[in-house]
Structure formats: structure tokens, C-alpha cells
């Protein structure tokens, strides 16, 4: 009974925190490696010339920074070759510095995009690819009646690839190209849901995997944030 009551109280506290962020006060929260994390303070900055956005969320010993190429409403993909869209995390507990970032690191493929549909192809599953920094990537393809691939999806992620790698799809006239968007070690998404130009606040959601960027042996190789929300964060000049 005591265990049930404890679980109930924890669930109620978690729910209350979510309600505060969503409906009452400015806030920034997420699950950090499946543990609830909330910032003590969060501020946003928009560059007057480029309109690039930077959000900084802090606790006593930690800071998360979210960067997007614009403050406009919409999704921004992390871990790609576009370094304007990124997330970083740093902490300094007991004088042990840890740093993580959505930087270019080798790993299993996180996502792919079609760069060139090629010619002479037919639809297939687990189709082999060549090229790029890694090996073992296979994809599922959908081709139209003219033999042009119009859609691709992951079948096997392979290993050792880098964001931006351009690979060739086997079959057809061997001229279909697929680009590696990001890898599992370094990826994510920031979605801006509201840019309030009257009250000068910004809201949205985020999630990301960030790679250990300072090589510290005291931290794991990847840090994961899920179910992240930032709500009515004030924008400063």
C-alpha cells in the first residue's frame, strides 16, 4: 500500500509539473535519460539580422542550448550538416565537466532522404547501397512505372556512417542516390509551435540524442532527451 501511495504521489507531481509548463508559467522540461528534468531558468535570443534562435535552459550545474536557423514556426532537424540547427548539453558536477552535442559523429543511420531517383529501378525491400563512410545500409524503395525511385525508407541502419554521406542504391542503372540525414548517435528535432511577436515569447517541443563531445570517461557515449517542452520562454534582445 505504501509503495502504491508513493507511486501515486510521484505521478501526481509529474503531472502537476507538466500542467505548470503547459498552462501557467514559462518553463522548460524534458526526460533526460528517462528521468524528469526541469530548468530553473530559461531564456531565448533572436538575432536581429539573421533571425536565428537560441534558447538557453539552466539548472545550478547544467545548461541546455537549443539553436535553430529561424524563429519561425515549424520543425528543425538536428544532427544534419546544417549546423545552425543543433542542441548541446553541458554540466559540471563535483568539478567533472560533461559535454554533449548533436555533432557529426559516425554511427548507424538515423534517417535518409532521396537525392536522385535514378532510372531503371523497380520497387524493392532491403536493397543494398554502396558509398559513404560506413557499411551495411540497406533501404526499401518504391519506384514508379518509369523506373524512377520516388520514396525510400530504412531497412538496415548499417554502421560507421556520417550525416551528409551520399550513397548509391544497387540495381537499375545504378544512378539512384540517397543521402544520410543523420545518425542514431546524433539526431533529433526542435519544433517551434508558437512565436508570440506581441509578448515576445516562444514555445515548442524538442527531442535529441547528443554525442559525448569532450571525450569524458565519466559520461556515457550518448545522452538522450525525450518529450521536451519549452513554453512561453521570454525572448531577450
N, C-alpha and C positions, 0 to 999 in steps of 0.2 A: 504494500500500500504506500509506504514511504517512497519507494522508487517511482511508482506511478505519479505521485504528487510532485516529485522533483522534475520528472519529465514534462508534466503539465505546466509547471511554472516556467521552465525553460522555453517551452513552445510559446507560452503567452508573452514572455519577454521579447522573444524574437519577432513575433507578430506585431507587438507594440512598436518596436524599432522600425519595422517596415512601414507602419502606418504614419509614424512621425516623419519619415523621409518623404513619403509619397504625398502627404496631405497637409502637414503642419509647418515644419521648419525646413530651411535649407539643409541638405545633408548629402553625404557620400558614403556608400556602404557596399559590401560585397561578401562573398565567401572566398576566403583565402585558403587554398588547400583544404577546402571543405569546413573551415572554421570561420564563424561570423567575424567580420572586420568592419569597423566604422571609424571614419576620420573624426578628429577633434575639431578640425577647421578645414575648409576648402575654399579656394578662390580661383577665378578664371580670368584670363587675359586674352584680348583680341588685338592683334597687330593692326594698327590703323591703316597701313599701306597694303599689306598682303591679305589681311583678314584671317590669318592663321590663328587657330585657337590653342591655348594651353591651359589645362586645369591642373592645379596642384592640391593634393589632399594629404593632410599631415596628422600624425599622432605624435607622442612625445619623442619617439625614436625612429619613426618611419615616414616615408614620403612616396606617394604615387603620383606620377606625372602622365597625363594623357595629352597627346598632341594630335591635332587634325589640320588638314590643309585649308580648311574653311570652317566658319562657324555656322554655315547653312545647315538646315535640317536635312538628315539623310544618313546613310551608312558610310563608314570609313574602315577599310580593311587593313589589318595590321600584319606585320611580318613580310611585307612585299618589298619590292625595290624602291617604292615611294617612301622615303624616309621622313616625309612630312607627316605621315600617319604612323604614330608609334606610341608605345607605353613603356614606362620604366618604373622600377621599384627599388628603393634603397632603404637600408636600416642600419643602425649602429647600436646593438645591444651589447653591454659589457665590453665596449671597445672592439667588437668584432664587426667589421663592415661587410655587408652583403649588398650586391648589386645585380639586378636582373633587367633585361631589356628585350624588346622584340626586334632583335638584330638578325643579321644574316648569319645563320649557322647551318651546318649540314644536318640532314635528318630525313626521316620518312616524309613523303609528300603529304602536305595538308590539304591542298586543293589544286586544281588545274583549270586552265582556260584554253579555249580553242583559238589558235593564232592563224591557222590557214587550213581550210577544209580539204585541200588537195583534190585529186581526181582518181577515178578508177576504183574507188573503195566500195565495200558493202558493209552493212551493219555487222558488228561482232562483239563478243564478250572476251574479257581477259586477253586483249590484243597487246602484243609485245611492243616496246618502244626502244629506241636507241638514242644515244647522245646525253648531254647534260653531265653533271659531276658525279651522279650516283648510278645505281643499277637496280634492276628488278621491278621497275614501274610498269604496270600493265593497266590498260584502260578499257572501258566499254564504249563502243561507238555506235552512233546512229547516222546512217548515210541516206541521202535522198536518191530518187530514181536516176539522177545524172551521175551518181558515184561520188558526190561531194559529201564529206562528213559534216554534219550540221550540229552535232551535240556529242559531248564526251563526259564521262564520269569515271571516278576512280574504281579500279578493281583490286589491285595490289599496290601498296604505297611505296614499296622498294625501300632503299636506304641510301644515305650519303648525298642527297640532292640539295641544291641551294635555290632559294627564291630567285626567279628570273631565268632558270635553266630552260632552254628550248630543246624539246625532244621531238624525234621523228616517229610517226606511227607506222608500224610494219604493214605490208600489204599494199594493194592498189598500185599507184605509180610512185610509191614511197616519197610522197611530197606533202603529206598532211603534217602540220606542225602543232604541237601543244606546248603551252608554257606553264611551268610550275609557278603557281601563285605564291605559295608559302609552304613551310614545312611544319610538322607537328610540334617541334621544339619551340617554335617562334611564330605565333599566329594570333588571330583574334579579330575583334570588331568593336568599334565605337559607333553607336547610333545616337545622333542628336535628334531629339524629339520635339524640342521647343527652344527657340531663340527669341526671348522676350525683349524686343527693342525699346519698349516703353519703360519697364522696370529694370532693364539691363541685367537679366539673369539667363541662365542656360540650364537645360535639363536633358537627360538621356539615359542610356544604358551602355554597359560595356562588359566584355569578357576577353581574356587573353591568356596565352601561355608565353612566359618570358624565360629566356635562357640566362644562365649564370654568366654574367659579363665581366666579372673581375677575378674569376677563377678561384674563388674562396672554397677551401675544402670543408668549411663549416656549414655550407648550404648545399641543397640538392642541385641537380643539373637543370631542373625546370621548376618554375613557380607558376601556380595556376590560380587565376581569379575567375569566378563564375558568378552569374546573377548580380552583376554590378549595377548600381543605380546612382546617378547624381541628379539632385532635384533642386531647382531654383538656386543654383550656385551663383553668387554675385560676380559680375564682371567688373574688374577694375581697369582703369586706364593703363 
